[in-house]
Amino acid sequence: MDDPHIHVEAKVIHRDAAVRDLMASTFGLAGDLPSQVTAGCGLRVPYAMTSPSPGSVTCLACREHARREHLRFAEQVERLSRMPGSVVGFDQAKLAADKHRDLAERFS
């Protein structure tokens, strides 16, 4: 299938590349990334045809998926920061939530 669009991974917040980079820098281990991933639109696409950057994603369904996921995550971070015993303070949570709301706006 020749799909010219750039997609976003279905797991917008959990990015395998970031985890891979952390493992490589910490332990010197580098696992392989999958060749194909499930995109926010539901299609299986080559990993190379995905991007977490709002300016690069051209699939409209993926853009909407990423917008919803970033808004959901922002709400979750704020809600968790208000729980008794939370190790994340309100100021930290607000910064993180604002960052994800900004990303959601950029995916709109």
C-alpha positions as CSV (number, residue, x, y, z in Angstrom):
1,M,0.0,0.0,0.0
2,D,1.4,3.4,-1.0
3,D,0.3,5.8,1.7
4,P,2.0,9.1,1.3
5,H,0.9,10.4,4.7
6,I,3.0,10.9,7.9
7,H,1.1,9.4,10.8
8,V,1.4,9.4,14.6
9,E,1.8,6.3,16.7
10,A,-1.4,5.2,18.5
11,K,0.6,5.3,21.8
12,V,1.2,9.0,21.4
13,I,2.5,9.6,24.9
14,H,4.5,6.3,25.3
15,R,7.2,6.7,22.7
16,D,9.5,3.6,22.1
17,A,12.2,5.7,20.6
18,A,12.5,7.8,23.8
19,V,12.7,4.7,25.9
20,R,15.3,3.2,23.6
21,D,17.4,6.3,23.8
22,L,17.2,6.3,27.6
23,M,18.3,2.7,27.8
24,A,21.1,3.3,25.3
25,S,22.5,6.3,27.2
26,T,22.1,4.6,30.6
27,F,23.2,1.0,30.0
28,G,24.7,1.1,26.6
29,L,21.9,-1.2,25.3
30,A,20.0,-0.4,22.1
31,G,17.0,-2.5,21.3
32,D,15.5,-2.6,17.8
33,L,12.5,-0.5,17.1
34,P,9.6,-2.2,15.4
35,S,9.5,-1.9,11.6
36,Q,5.7,-1.3,11.6
37,V,3.5,0.3,14.3
38,T,-0.2,1.0,14.7
39,A,-1.0,4.6,13.8
40,G,-3.6,6.8,15.5
41,C,-5.9,6.3,12.5
42,G,-5.8,2.5,13.0
43,L,-3.6,1.6,10.1
44,R,-0.3,-0.4,10.4
45,V,2.4,1.8,8.9
46,P,6.2,1.7,8.7
47,Y,7.7,3.3,11.8
48,A,9.7,5.6,9.5
49,M,6.4,7.1,8.4
50,T,5.4,8.3,11.9
51,S,6.3,11.5,13.7
52,P,5.5,12.9,17.1
53,S,5.9,16.4,15.7
54,P,2.6,18.3,14.9
55,G,4.2,20.0,12.0
56,S,5.1,16.7,10.3
57,V,1.9,14.7,10.7
58,T,-0.3,14.8,7.5
59,C,-2.9,12.2,8.3
60,L,-6.0,14.1,9.6
61,A,-7.3,11.1,11.6
62,C,-3.9,10.8,13.3
63,R,-3.8,14.5,14.1
64,E,-7.2,14.3,15.8
65,H,-6.1,11.2,17.7
66,A,-2.9,12.9,18.9
67,R,-4.9,16.0,19.9
68,R,-7.3,13.9,22.0
69,E,-4.5,11.9,23.6
70,H,-2.5,15.0,24.6
71,L,-5.6,16.6,26.1
72,R,-6.4,13.4,28.0
73,F,-2.9,13.1,29.3
74,A,-2.9,16.8,30.5
75,E,-6.1,16.2,32.5
76,Q,-4.7,13.0,33.9
77,V,-1.4,14.7,35.1
78,E,-3.3,17.5,36.8
79,R,-5.7,15.1,38.5
80,L,-2.9,12.9,39.8
81,S,-1.0,15.9,41.1
82,R,-4.0,16.7,43.3
83,M,-4.1,13.3,45.0
84,P,-2.9,13.0,48.5
85,G,0.7,11.8,48.6
86,S,1.5,12.7,45.0
87,V,5.2,13.1,44.4
88,V,4.4,15.6,41.5
89,G,3.7,19.1,42.8
90,F,1.0,21.3,41.4
91,D,3.5,23.6,39.7
92,Q,5.3,20.7,37.9
93,A,1.9,19.2,36.9
94,K,0.7,22.5,35.5
95,L,3.9,22.9,33.4
96,A,3.5,19.4,32.0
97,A,-0.2,19.8,31.4
98,D,0.3,23.1,29.7
99,K,2.9,21.5,27.4
100,H,0.5,18.8,26.4
101,R,-2.3,21.2,25.9
102,D,0.0,23.3,23.6
103,L,0.8,20.1,21.7
104,A,-2.9,19.3,21.4
105,E,-3.5,22.8,20.0
106,R,-0.8,22.4,17.5
107,F,-2.3,19.1,16.3
108,S,-5.7,20.9,15.7
